[in-house]
């Protein structure tokens, strides 16, 4: 359905659309995993060495920044949901049916144990000895001797806990279905900070003891959002992450710059601390379960069907971004909604003054498939309907042009 090489896809698209800035770098490029399993967690210890884990006990390792990935012998076929890396030697993982895996020699050998019969969805070690794991039925596990022994804490009710994150030895947070918990004493006591039973909180991330984010979607309205705190979690405020982003994993490199990956190949980026988010072109409609960044430019995202994506540009396609910065104060193009869509979606744009507008749709090869607007429009907000009844499922791009301003966004038709 799609071209084999994402670089070629975008290069053809950019040349075809006759953009005014030369193509210098891609945003997200595909790396070859060598597997077709769902990949659930990605972590890097430095710019060269990283690990990915997922279905069927699969653990992949790279020592050359993802150019090549090798399969490690985990000696389990149980699905792994989460990784925690402490050093080049010490690696921990948890998964289905209470699985706990540990390696002390860079993944060459693994020891395993079943520490509960519950599904464990997230693990975090603050050092080689102290670690935490959370999962289904409200289970919270803690070890102080590198996983040899664990203490149990179980919240009341059938509560799914999805993510655990610590900023230092003392301060940690847990997200779950409709809840956020916090500890300031290394897990001796967990206190509830946030409750909303309609929210599915899939991940939680903090850059320091004050600034944190959790991505979610609303189980009643299915609206994609993230919540943010600047007070260590004593209060949380919600912000939109773009149409149907449905955050699964969230990562910030500092208090301002962060990314969220989610369903249908969605990656959105914020440069203002999570107040506003912009969609990025990923070239896939596979769900992206985990995202990780080393710095503001270099990151990876992994997901369904063995998908591994890497960026060296913070996910930005440099030529398109340069075009978008031209005269953007006079025009605004929204992300289509719904997205993904079947078969109809809406595209809104705003003009500060009357102008001649061009709005066209292209496929991933740069072929024009629809001419939605080609006329002068008055100032104000305008809505355009794109009907995908006659088109195949896949990724499409819509290009908005006014005078010397041009902007491109992607959308997913999913039948």
Order of alpha helices (4+ residues) and beta strands (2+ residues): alpha-beta-beta-beta-beta-beta-beta-beta-beta-beta-beta-beta-beta-beta-beta-beta-beta-beta-beta-beta-beta-beta-beta-beta-beta-beta-beta-alpha-beta-beta-beta-beta-beta-beta-beta
